[in-house]
Amino acid sequence: MTQLHTLTRHRDIQNWVTDRHGIPAIARVRNQFGEEHAQLKLSFQKRAKRQMESQDDGMSPCSWTAWLAELDRQQLALKVDPAADAFELIERREAN
């Protein structure tokens, strides 16, 4: 059985991502009304090599400070599966 963990502490999130050679990024996306908002992303070297030929997804690398500030603003947490190196961003209220 897989043990899922939900990370909310900045240091834990940053350590989990950097241990897997990941970097933070933010994509600016528009909703159905044309309003722009920030969508948090994580980019990993292994996956990036496979996606080099794909089209631009609007993802821009950013600092950890900016990424974590946006994570807090959106009240998100990082749910991780250490066995599979899988993750998803979830609402913090789901983590409780």
N, C-alpha and C positions, 0 to 999 in steps of 0.2 A: 504494500500500500504506500502511496506517495504522501509525504508530509508537506503540505502547503504552509507557507509562512506569509504573514502580512507585515510589511515594513512601513513604519511611519517616521522613524527617527532619521534625520538627514544623514547622519554618519553611516547608519546601517545601509541605507539606500545607495549612497555613493560608493561604499565599500563593495556591495554586491555587484554593482554595475562595473566598476573599474577592475574587480577581480576577474571579470569575464571579458576584459578589453573593450568595454563599451564607453560611449560618450553621450552626453546629453544633447538634445536638439529640440528645437521648437519649430513647428510648421504653422504658418498663418493660413487659416481656412475661413471660408465664408459660409454662413448658414443660408437657409432658404430665403431670408429677407435681405441678403447681401451684407449683413453685418460680419465684420471680421473678428475672429477670436483666436487665441493661442491653443494649439494642440500639442501636448507634450509627446515627445518621441525619445526612443533610445536607439542608438545605432551601434551595431557590433561588427567588428572587422570581418569575421567569417561571413556574415550575412551581406555586408556591404560589397564584398568581392563578387558575390553572385548577382547582386542587383546593379552592378556598374553599367550594364547594357540597357537597363530599364529606364523609362522616362523619369524626369525630375518630379519628385513628389512635394516640392516646396519646403523640404526639410533644411533647416539651417542649424549648424552646430552652435552651441551657446555655452556660457560659463555655468558651472554648477550653481553659483549664487543665483543667477537668473532662473535656471530650471527649477531649483528648489523653492524659490519665491513663488513661482507660478503654480507649483504643486500645492503649496499652502493656500494660495489664493483660491484655487479650485477645490480645495478640501479633498485631495486625492491621496491614495496610499498605493504602494507597490506590492502586489500579491505575487509571490515567487514560488516556483517548484524547483528546489535545489537539485533534484535528481535529473531533471530534464533541461535545466537552464532556461526554463520557460517563465514568462512573466505577463502580467496585465495590470493596467492602472484601474483602480476601483475607487468608488467613493468611500471616504473614511467611515461614514456611518455604517457601511456594509461590513467593515472590519470589526465592529464591536459585537 
